[in-house]
């Protein structure tokens, strides 16, 4: 029989298929792991409703729990909606180290009615703030494409949601 600690450890280690440098726990997609006897229920929330990676994430969760002899259910919840506030510090650090600018402000600001205006995103390559957005959509829907005017490198920046 699988324990909650074992199930949680296995599921927390599942990499995001679009950003394999971070786990679904670090990205904040993993909401809950529950064990009831021989049944494991994993609750996940997509970064965007309709995110195409969710099917792959569900398959990877099932594979991570393979060998535990547990029945596995995966529940996708859309409410409350995922927010970049759920990303862990370790996840943000891994994004930055990989050349992806992590979110710069809090989604709580948006919910409170404050509308932050992003004039610049710090370049994860050289640290310059002389950057500009090239496209609102980057390699995935949750990121925008930016370019540094100093080192001339393009980079993804996570949108604040």
KOLKEVO-194797 format. One line per 4 residues: their letters; for each residue x, y, z of N, C-alpha, C, O. Coordinates in Angstrom, 3 decimals. Layout:
! KOLKEVO-194797
a> X:Y:Z:X:Y:Z:X:Y:Z:X:Y:Z; ...
END
This chain:
! KOLKEVO-194797
xxxx> 0.843:-1.181:0.000:0.000:0.000:0.000:0.892:1.249:0.000:1.890:1.298:0.718; 0.541:2.227:-0.781:1.315:3.461:-0.875:0.960:4.381:0.294:-0.199:4.481:0.698; 1.976:5.044:0.822:1.742:6.021:1.889:1.570:7.404:1.278:1.959:7.636:0.134; 0.997:8.303:2.029:0.842:9.675:1.552:2.202:10.300:1.277:2.372:10.993:0.274
xxxx> 3.164:10.066:2.147:4.497:10.649:1.958:5.136:10.151:0.666:5.722:10.933:-0.082; 5.022:8.841:0.404:5.598:8.269:-0.816:4.888:8.819:-2.055:5.538:9.211:-3.024; 3.562:8.845:-2.021:2.792:9.345:-3.166:3.138:10.806:-3.436:3.359:11.193:-4.584; 3.185:11.610:-2.386:3.484:13.039:-2.556:4.895:13.229:-3.116:5.095:14.042:-4.019
xxxx> 5.858:12.501:-2.598:7.245:12.610:-3.081:7.324:12.264:-4.565:7.977:12.968:-5.335; 6.665:11.192:-4.961:6.677:10.771:-6.365:6.022:11.811:-7.271:6.553:12.132:-8.334; 4.873:12.335:-6.854:4.137:13.284:-7.699:4.836:14.638:-7.737:4.887:15.278:-8.787; 5.371:15.077:-6.610:6.074:16.370:-6.579:7.282:16.394:-7.496:7.719:17.467:-7.910
xxxx> 7.828:15.231:-7.821:9.018:15.156:-8.680:8.687:15.154:-10.172:9.598:15.171:-10.999; 7.402:15.134:-10.531:7.005:15.115:-11.945:7.384:16.448:-12.589:7.020:17.516:-12.097; 8.116:16.366:-13.687:8.540:17.575:-14.406:7.412:18.098:-15.285:6.612:17.323:-15.809; 7.354:19.399:-15.439:6.402:19.997:-16.363:6.866:19.671:-17.781:8.034:19.896:-18.098
xxxx> 5.989:19.146:-18.650:6.443:18.755:-19.991:6.864:19.921:-20.884:7.673:19.737:-21.794; 6.331:21.107:-20.642:6.718:22.266:-21.446:7.942:22.973:-20.867:8.674:23.651:-21.589; 8.158:22.812:-19.575:9.298:23.417:-18.876:9.932:22.349:-17.997:9.810:22.413:-16.774; 10.607:21.365:-18.592:11.095:20.230:-17.806:12.127:20.575:-16.743:12.508:19.705:-15.959
xxxx> 12.581:21.803:-16.695:13.520:22.216:-15.664:12.844:22.445:-14.332:13.523:22.537:-13.309; 11.505:22.542:-14.312:10.765:22.719:-13.060:9.749:21.598:-12.914:9.263:21.041:-13.898; 9.442:21.282:-11.674:8.433:20.265:-11.400:7.054:20.909:-11.360:6.921:22.131:-11.295; 6.035:20.063:-11.401:4.679:20.599:-11.318:4.415:21.200:-9.940:3.571:22.085:-9.798
xxxx> 5.138:20.718:-8.923:5.010:21.313:-7.591:5.652:22.700:-7.576:5.069:23.639:-7.035; 6.834:22.842:-8.156:7.524:24.141:-8.185:6.762:25.166:-9.017:6.787:26.360:-8.720; 6.091:24.696:-10.051:5.311:25.590:-10.908:3.982:25.974:-10.258:3.360:26.962:-10.646; 3.551:25.193:-9.271:2.297:25.495:-8.581:1.088:24.831:-9.208:-0.045:25.142:-8.840
xxxx> 1.305:23.920:-10.149:0.207:23.198:-10.796:-0.360:22.129:-9.862:-1.564:21.874:-9.870; 0.499:21.508:-9.060:0.077:20.460:-8.135:-0.642:21.099:-6.964:-0.060:21.893:-6.225; -1.908:20.752:-6.795:-2.716:21.337:-5.721:-2.801:20.438:-4.499:-2.744:20.919:-3.367; -2.942:19.100:-4.725:-3.125:18.213:-3.588:-2.834:16.775:-3.984:-3.014:16.383:-5.137
xxxx> -2.383:16.001:-3.016:-2.236:14.554:-3.138:-2.923:13.968:-1.915:-2.598:14.327:-0.783; -3.873:13.064:-2.143:-4.605:12.430:-1.038:-4.566:10.924:-1.226:-4.653:10.419:-2.346; -4.433:10.215:-0.115:-4.430:8.754:-0.134:-5.554:8.272:0.765:-5.674:8.687:1.918; -6.380:7.383:0.212:-7.457:6.761:0.973:-7.374:5.261:0.725:-7.866:4.757:-0.284
xxxx> -6.754:4.566:1.647:-6.546:3.133:1.459:-5.584:2.900:0.309:-4.419:3.294:0.375; -6.073:2.257:-0.749:-5.253:1.966:-1.927:-5.553:2.924:-3.080:-5.189:2.656:-4.224; -6.214:4.034:-2.777:-6.596:4.993:-3.813:-5.848:6.308:-3.606:-5.853:6.872:-2.512; -5.205:6.787:-4.671:-4.496:8.068:-4.635:-5.232:9.035:-5.548:-5.468:8.746:-6.721
xxxx> -5.590:10.181:-4.998:-6.215:11.241:-5.788:-5.246:12.414:-5.860:-4.801:12.934:-4.837; -4.931:12.816:-7.071:-4.030:13.941:-7.296:-4.842:15.060:-7.931:-5.531:14.846:-8.928; -4.762:16.241:-7.355:-5.494:17.396:-7.864:-4.501:18.370:-8.486:-3.509:18.749:-7.862; -4.782:18.770:-9.725:-3.912:19.691:-10.453:-4.744:20.832:-11.032:-5.946:20.691:-11.258
xxxx> -4.089:21.950:-11.265:-4.723:23.118:-11.880:-3.839:23.589:-13.029:-2.648:23.825:-12.825; -4.392:23.729:-14.229:-3.573:24.195:-15.362:-3.227:25.667:-15.232:-3.942:26.444:-14.601; -2.102:26.028:-15.850:-1.733:27.441:-15.869:-2.741:28.247:-16.692:-2.984:29.421:-16.411; -3.314:27.619:-17.689:-4.381:28.207:-18.503:-5.435:27.136:-18.693:-5.090:25.965:-18.854
xxxx> -6.722:27.499:-18.678:-7.739:26.500:-19.006:-7.513:26.109:-20.464:-7.299:26.966:-21.322; -7.563:24.834:-20.728:-7.287:24.348:-22.078:-5.817:24.140:-22.351:-5.439:23.922:-23.502; -4.966:24.199:-21.327:-3.528:23.998:-21.505:-3.283:22.623:-22.111:-3.717:21.621:-21.542; -2.604:22.548:-23.246:-2.397:21.255:-23.904:-1.478:20.308:-23.154:-1.432:19.119:-23.470
xxxx> -0.747:20.806:-22.172:0.183:19.957:-21.428:-0.501:19.126:-20.350:0.119:18.219:-19.796; -1.752:19.407:-20.041:-2.411:18.731:-18.925:-2.542:17.224:-19.147:-2.410:16.455:-18.194; -2.794:16.791:-20.365:-2.887:15.347:-20.632:-1.542:14.677:-20.385:-1.491:13.591:-19.808; -0.465:15.305:-20.810:0.872:14.754:-20.594:1.212:14.748:-19.100:1.838:13.807:-18.611
xxxx> 0.807:15.774:-18.388:1.058:15.833:-16.948:0.318:14.699:-16.253:0.881:14.038:-15.380; -0.933:14.466:-16.627:-1.705:13.370:-16.032:-1.029:12.025:-16.295:-0.944:11.191:-15.394; -0.552:11.810:-17.505:0.151:10.560:-17.833:1.437:10.427:-17.011:1.764:9.338:-16.539; 2.153:11.515:-16.843:3.402:11.486:-16.078:3.141:11.225:-14.593:3.934:10.557:-13.930
xxxx> 2.031:11.752:-14.073:1.661:11.484:-12.681:1.352:9.996:-12.507:1.805:9.368:-11.550; 0.577:9.440:-13.443:0.264:8.011:-13.375:1.531:7.175:-13.457:1.666:6.184:-12.739; 2.463:7.562:-14.323:3.732:6.838:-14.451:4.553:6.943:-13.166:5.207:5.979:-12.770; 4.523:8.103:-12.516:5.273:8.293:-11.271:4.733:7.398:-10.159:5.481:6.975:-9.277
xxxx> 3.434:7.112:-10.202:2.820:6.272:-9.180:2.771:4.804:-9.593:2.282:3.958:-8.843; 3.278:4.506:-10.787:3.328:3.129:-11.262:4.223:2.315:-10.329:5.279:2.782:-9.902; 3.801:1.127:-10.027:4.570:0.278:-9.135:4.127:0.380:-7.690:4.619:-0.369:-6.846; 3.216:1.281:-7.382:2.717:1.404:-6.009:1.480:0.537:-5.800:1.009:0.391:-4.672
xxxx> 0.956:-0.035:-6.870:-0.276:-0.840:-6.829:-1.487:-0.043:-6.367:-2.479:-0.626:-5.932; -1.422:1.265:-6.453:-2.540:2.107:-6.058:-3.422:2.399:-7.266:-2.948:2.461:-8.400; -4.704:2.577:-7.002:-5.609:3.108:-8.008:-5.392:4.622:-8.003:-5.365:5.248:-6.944; -5.239:5.196:-9.180:-4.904:6.619:-9.272:-6.025:7.372:-9.978:-6.482:6.973:-11.049
xxxx> -6.457:8.465:-9.362:-7.409:9.384:-9.979:-6.749:10.748:-10.058:-6.094:11.195:-9.116; -6.928:11.395:-11.182:-6.384:12.743:-11.339:-7.553:13.684:-11.582:-8.342:13.507:-12.511; -7.638:14.675:-10.732:-8.717:15.649:-10.814:-8.135:16.980:-11.243:-7.166:17.459:-10.655; -8.724:17.580:-12.269:-8.306:18.899:-12.722:-9.327:19.911:-12.233:-10.519:19.785:-12.518
xxxx> -8.866:20.908:-11.503:-9.755:21.962:-11.019:-9.353:23.289:-11.650:-8.169:23.586:-11.809; -10.345:24.066:-12.000:-10.098:25.360:-12.640:-10.333:26.532:-11.692:-9.988:27.671:-12.007; -10.923:26.250:-10.527:-11.233:27.321:-9.591:-10.753:26.918:-8.205:-11.112:25.844:-7.721; -9.964:27.739:-7.566:-9.488:29.016:-8.074:-8.489:28.820:-9.207:-7.784:27.813:-9.283
xxxx> -8.456:29.803:-10.067:-7.558:29.745:-11.226:-6.107:29.819:-10.769:-5.782:30.472:-9.777; -5.234:29.128:-11.521:-3.804:29.144:-11.227:-3.289:30.578:-11.282:-3.764:31.395:-12.071; -2.326:30.861:-10.445:-1.687:32.166:-10.418:-0.176:31.983:-10.289:0.286:31.013:-9.687; 0.567:32.885:-10.836:2.020:32.815:-10.716:2.471:32.943:-9.260:3.616:32.629:-8.937
xxxx> 1.579:33.399:-8.385:1.899:33.462:-6.960:2.138:32.065:-6.386:2.777:31.932:-5.342; 1.635:31.025:-7.050:1.798:29.660:-6.561:3.153:29.069:-6.919:3.507:28.000:-6.421; 3.907:29.732:-7.759:5.252:29.249:-8.087:6.142:29.360:-6.853:6.081:30.345:-6.118; 6.970:28.337:-6.635:7.866:28.377:-5.481:9.101:29.214:-5.802:9.399:29.494:-6.963
xxxx> 9.797:29.600:-4.763:11.049:30.333:-4.948:12.038:29.485:-5.734:12.738:29.991:-6.612; 12.095:28.192:-5.417:13.002:27.291:-6.149:12.635:27.248:-7.624:13.520:27.248:-8.481; 11.343:27.213:-7.932:10.903:27.213:-9.327:11.287:28.497:-10.040:11.754:28.461:-11.178; 11.096:29.613:-9.390:11.470:30.914:-9.970:12.980:30.977:-10.214:13.435:31.462:-11.249
xxxx> 13.743:30.477:-9.241:15.202:30.477:-9.381:15.645:29.593:-10.546:16.557:29.959:-11.288; 15.005:28.428:-10.714:15.350:27.527:-11.812:15.013:28.162:-13.164:15.775:28.021:-14.121; 13.880:28.858:-13.246:13.527:29.544:-14.490:14.596:30.579:-14.831:15.078:30.641:-15.962; 14.958:31.388:-13.842:15.954:32.432:-14.075:17.283:31.830:-14.521:17.915:32.330:-15.452
xxxx> 17.702:30.760:-13.860:18.971:30.112:-14.204:18.956:29.543:-15.614:20.003:29.413:-16.248; 17.766:29.203:-16.107:17.635:28.648:-17.460:17.411:29.732:-18.514:17.217:29.423:-19.690; 17.436:30.999:-18.100:17.273:32.089:-19.066:15.839:32.500:-19.308:15.547:33.156:-20.308; 14.933:32.129:-18.413:13.523:32.526:-18.498:13.255:33.485:-17.348:13.484:33.151:-16.185
xxxx> 12.772:34.671:-17.674:12.501:35.655:-16.628:11.260:35.235:-15.841:10.187:35.084:-16.425; 11.389:35.045:-14.531:10.224:34.689:-13.723:9.306:35.895:-13.562:9.704:37.017:-13.875; 8.085:35.681:-13.079:7.163:36.811:-12.890:7.780:37.877:-12.000:8.509:37.569:-11.057; 7.480:39.131:-12.306:8.111:40.236:-11.599:7.257:40.846:-10.506:7.787:41.516:-9.619
xxxx> 5.962:40.636:-10.544:5.110:41.159:-9.485:4.026:40.140:-9.174:3.974:39.075:-9.788; 3.179:40.461:-8.240:2.218:39.514:-7.712:0.860:39.629:-8.394:0.405:40.724:-8.725; 0.227:38.486:-8.595:-1.137:38.479:-9.119:-2.098:39.067:-8.089:-3.182:39.527:-8.447; -1.713:39.055:-6.819:-2.558:39.662:-5.775:-2.733:41.152:-6.044:-3.780:41.718:-5.732
xxxx> -1.707:41.799:-6.626:-1.824:43.210:-6.981:-2.962:43.409:-7.977:-3.746:44.351:-7.865; -3.037:42.498:-8.961:-4.096:42.585:-9.958:-5.465:42.395:-9.319:-6.409:43.119:-9.633; -5.571:41.415:-8.418:-6.838:41.122:-7.758:-7.282:42.287:-6.878:-8.481:42.506:-6.703; -6.336:43.032:-6.325:-6.643:44.154:-5.456:-7.001:45.407:-6.246:-7.339:46.437:-5.661
xxxx> -6.929:45.323:-7.570:-7.275:46.464:-8.398:-6.085:47.283:-8.844:-6.241:48.228:-9.617; -4.900:46.942:-8.375:-3.689:47.624:-8.809:-3.273:47.043:-10.156:-3.200:45.824:-10.312; -3.009:47.885:-11.100:-2.592:47.418:-12.419:-1.131:47.797:-12.615:-0.817:48.917:-13.018; -0.229:46.840:-12.323:1.181:47.139:-12.542:1.485:47.216:-14.032:0.973:46.427:-14.826
xxxx> 2.304:48.153:-14.388:2.693:48.308:-15.784:4.142:47.845:-15.915:5.046:48.393:-15.284; 4.338:46.840:-16.736:5.682:46.322:-16.933:6.356:47.124:-18.037:6.044:46.961:-19.217; 7.269:47.978:-17.651:8.007:48.765:-18.625:9.216:47.994:-19.127:9.689:48.192:-20.246; 9.696:47.117:-18.274:10.877:46.349:-18.609:10.891:45.073:-17.791:10.329:45.013:-16.697
xxxx> 11.534:44.064:-18.327:11.787:42.815:-17.615:13.297:42.644:-17.590:13.959:42.772:-18.619; 13.833:42.359:-16.425:15.283:42.192:-16.305:15.738:40.991:-17.116:15.176:39.902:-16.993; 16.744:41.187:-17.937:17.281:40.119:-18.775:17.894:39.032:-17.900:18.768:39.329:-17.086; 17.462:37.781:-18.046:18.048:36.717:-17.230:19.463:36.338:-17.675:20.145:35.583:-16.982
xxxx> 19.907:36.851:-18.821:21.259:36.546:-19.316:22.295:37.509:-18.738:23.306:37.085:-18.179; 22.033:38.815:-18.880:23.043:39.803:-18.478:22.570:40.732:-17.353:23.374:41.494:-16.817; 21.295:40.683:-16.989:20.786:41.506:-15.907:20.323:42.895:-16.307:19.869:43.663:-15.458; 20.429:43.229:-17.578:20.034:44.557:-18.047:18.516:44.753:-17.932:17.742:43.801:-18.037
xxxx> 18.113:46.008:-17.714:16.685:46.326:-17.751:16.306:46.976:-19.089:15.155:47.360:-19.296; 17.277:47.093:-19.986:17.003:47.623:-21.325:16.502:46.481:-22.209:17.229:45.943:-23.044; 15.225:46.130:-21.992:14.601:45.022:-22.723:13.287:45.490:-23.305:12.741:46.519:-22.907; 12.788:44.719:-24.252:11.486:45.064:-24.839:10.753:43.795:-25.252:11.353:42.786:-25.623
xxxx> 9.445:43.891:-25.171:8.601:42.752:-25.537:8.510:42.665:-27.055:8.192:43.649:-27.723; 8.790:41.485:-27.592:8.673:41.256:-29.028:7.319:40.672:-29.390:6.744:41.008:-30.426; 6.811:39.793:-28.531:5.528:39.147:-28.785:4.879:38.813:-27.451:5.550:38.347:-26.531; 3.591:39.046:-27.345:2.859:38.744:-26.110:2.848:37.249:-25.822:2.640:36.840:-24.680
xxxx> 3.070:36.430:-26.847:3.086:34.986:-26.666:4.456:34.448:-27.046:4.977:34.729:-28.125; 5.027:33.669:-26.136:6.336:33.068:-26.355:6.204:31.615:-26.730:5.294:31.235:-27.467; 7.108:30.801:-26.225:7.124:29.379:-26.572:5.922:28.629:-26.010:5.575:27.560:-26.512; 5.286:29.170:-24.983:4.028:28.636:-24.460:3.107:29.813:-24.169:3.552:30.960:-24.128
xxxx> 1.835:29.530:-23.969:0.848:30.601:-23.761:1.092:31.413:-22.501:0.691:32.573:-22.421; 1.750:30.810:-21.511:1.948:31.509:-20.246:3.199:32.385:-20.239:3.541:32.975:-19.214; 3.877:32.470:-21.374:5.098:33.278:-21.446:5.013:34.250:-22.623:4.300:34.012:-23.598; 5.750:35.339:-22.507:5.883:36.324:-23.578:7.341:36.312:-24.050:8.240:35.942:-23.295
xxxx> 7.566:36.715:-25.296:8.915:36.751:-25.856:9.476:38.165:-25.748:8.860:39.122:-26.216; 10.645:38.288:-25.130:11.331:39.556:-24.942:12.717:39.485:-25.557:13.210:38.404:-25.878; 13.347:40.654:-25.720:14.720:40.717:-26.197:15.456:41.786:-25.418:14.907:42.841:-25.101; 16.705:41.493:-25.116:17.560:42.435:-24.404:18.240:43.340:-25.422:18.803:42.860:-26.406
xxxx> 18.187:44.635:-25.190:18.834:45.587:-26.095:20.338:45.692:-25.840:21.063:46.254:-26.660; 20.817:45.153:-24.705:22.253:45.193:-24.427:22.974:43.962:-24.958:23.927:44.090:-25.726; 22.530:42.764:-24.559:23.228:41.552:-25.017:22.575:40.966:-26.280:23.090:40.018:-26.871; 21.443:41.541:-26.680:20.711:41.168:-27.896:20.116:39.759:-27.865:19.690:39.246:-28.899
xxxx> 20.086:39.136:-26.691:19.542:37.790:-26.558:18.020:37.837:-26.396:17.504:38.645:-25.624; 17.306:36.978:-27.119:15.862:36.841:-26.852:15.672:35.948:-25.612:16.515:35.104:-25.306; 14.559:36.150:-24.915:14.259:35.301:-23.764:12.771:35.303:-23.506:12.069:36.253:-23.852; 12.290:34.224:-22.889:10.902:34.122:-22.466:10.763:34.804:-21.119:11.694:34.802:-20.314
xxxx> 9.601:35.385:-20.876:9.269:35.966:-19.593:7.903:35.441:-19.180:6.949:35.534:-19.953; 7.791:34.886:-17.968:6.517:34.383:-17.485:5.568:35.546:-17.269:5.940:36.549:-16.660; 4.352:35.420:-17.760:3.346:36.449:-17.540:2.823:36.336:-16.103:2.763:35.240:-15.546; 2.454:37.443:-15.523:1.844:37.434:-14.207:0.360:37.153:-14.387:-0.352:37.892:-15.067
x> -0.081:36.094:-13.778:-1.499:35.694:-13.869:-2.070:35.539:-12.481:-3.246:35.208:-12.330
END
